[in-house]
């Protein structure tokens, strides 16, 4: 069986969607690496072109690579003069960070100019704003560890293994231009070299070697990475804030719509209040306005149904009066010996029908009174004491056990309605009570609430009816011929009055399984 996936809220889903933005730093990283590669290739090409230029310049002066040996005759340049002329030529082509040296065909160093000691790379380029500057400053220790600034000392002397063991020199003296990368002293940085042969006719008389470090490219790459990280963090932070604000606003609107929808209809199915209906021209606004329209139609339908019972009761009383008057006339005129029996049955039926209509009317009036009634403080303990004596005489020989607190129990509502609620609970308990055990009526005072309990010995609650007992027109009584008509409105009236006082009702079996207990919990003043 597949495990259930955890529920994700709007914020979590937007965070997952925001992870798609990670493609931006990856694209920036790929761009910087490609730029670095292009700069390195361009440096190699420029260095090779400079080496070729120097070699061409030396080809026009072959005597610089083949100075006279021994003592020069009058009018001929000496070896020292030739070497000085070669150095002067190379010095004019050298630049900071670039070293040029020339060897002859016997790997003898003829002249050298320039140094690999390049000037310090420029500082970090200016960033776009104060936020990026703050991020750049905060991440400076991390940048220094991740992107080390090239600081390798330049070589003051040309290493012997470069002159005598370099394969690029061998290939250059064989007539093939070459390039090479080798680590700088200490292993920090890289030195790029380009070699080009110097021709004299059909033979190679020497080679030109140009060397340059790659510190400038590395520094540029590091600054680009630092800028990329700073900009990415700022962009991600701004995007996260925008998405969080959007998700919070969206969640708040949805929660408000949910709360309004839950509070729009009360426990009796009546429309308590219509949704305000958002004016936003988006999907949530459309949903809110649709809910408002549905509730308005439901309110109209409920009003029609609530008035239907009263109208039916009013309309049925006229034909009932006509039937009763006709029966009275028949009784006065006399009739067949068996007619009296049928007249009695018809009269009983009319009485039952009148009681049903009367109770329906009472329930309708009570609903209206509960919706529009005024509230005032009263003592629930005193109301119960005044009603208890009447119950003993009205339901004799049924006994009652009364348990009340010593102090007053102040409630806010209607004492008359509270007494009517007691009447309904007592009548229900007496109807279902069995044996000689008393009906127990208890009033307790708890922190912030008054709890009224009505308990009787008798049958337990039917399965599945605990949540429906307080609904309208729900009854679990077993009717027998001649019983009073019962519409299941008694406990419905109890719930109406309890909700009028800001409380709630509950029904349960007794803990010992000997009967049923009803509980009404009301808030104290």
C-alpha angles and dihedrals in degrees: 000000000000116000115244114254116238115259114256123207126214092266092054092047092050090049089054090049090049089060086075085073088071086084087073098066090041090054090047091050091049090049093051092048091049090048090051091051091050091049091051092050090048090050091052091049093048092047091049090048091051090049090052091049092052091046091052090050090053092047088067089054106044091160089071089069095039105044116180116268122231123358115352120228121240111290095021121106118248124234090255091052091050092049091049090051091051092050091049091051093049093044090059090057100041123097135182110297093017124102123191124192134170129207130187127231090276093058090253115148107242101178141339134195137178132027137247090231097112121189116266112277114258120264125265113298117251115272127226103257148349093276093056090044090054091049091047091051093047093051095044094107090051092047091051091055096043099040110035114198111239107251104157113146115244120248113259092193131035108249115244093229088059092055101037102026103035114119091201089062091051091051092045091053086049088057103260122119111229141181129208142181121212133172118262120240111290092023094269114124134354132265117214118205133187123194127196129180122241111222130205107186108308096339135077112238098178148327138253119221123193120190128190133167123234096224093116092056093045091050091049091049092049092050090049091051091048091050091047092051093047094047092044093052092048092047093046092047092050092046091048092051092047092048092045091050091047093048092046092050091047093047091047092052092048093047091049090050090049093049092047091049092049093048095042093080123044128214091274093057094253119140104248098184138348122244114260091231116224120250092212112122096225137092095277091050090051090049092050092050091047091052089050091052092048092050092049090054091046091051091053091049093048091050089052092050093046091052092044095075092051092047092048092049090050094047095046095052092069097057089042090055090049092050092047093050090049091052091050091052091049091050091052093049093050124221145188119338092254094045093083090064093053091045090054092051091049090049091051091050091052092050091052091048091050091051091051091051091046092053092046090052091047091052091050092049091047092052090052091046092050091052095046104025123122122238129223134166118270139162112254091196092058093048092053092048091052092050099042096073092054092051093058092056097038095052101033130184088029109099126219131207113208123196117182134169120251095237129060119272107217117204133174115230137055124329091202093054090045089054090049090052089053090051092054093047093047092048091050093047093048092049093054100034117112132189127014098296113121125248106251120222115185131178117191132180116221129174104295096347143074115218120204116192127188116189134177138172113246144081120350125245115280115253113270094013101095092090095042103046093093095050123105119271093009117133134163096189122124108231121217128190110281095020121136112266112260123194099181094251100123099082089036088060088049090056093047092053093044091053090046087060091047095255140113138230133226137182126203143155117264115264092245092049093240099119148322133302127200120201129197116188116195130179117248122235 
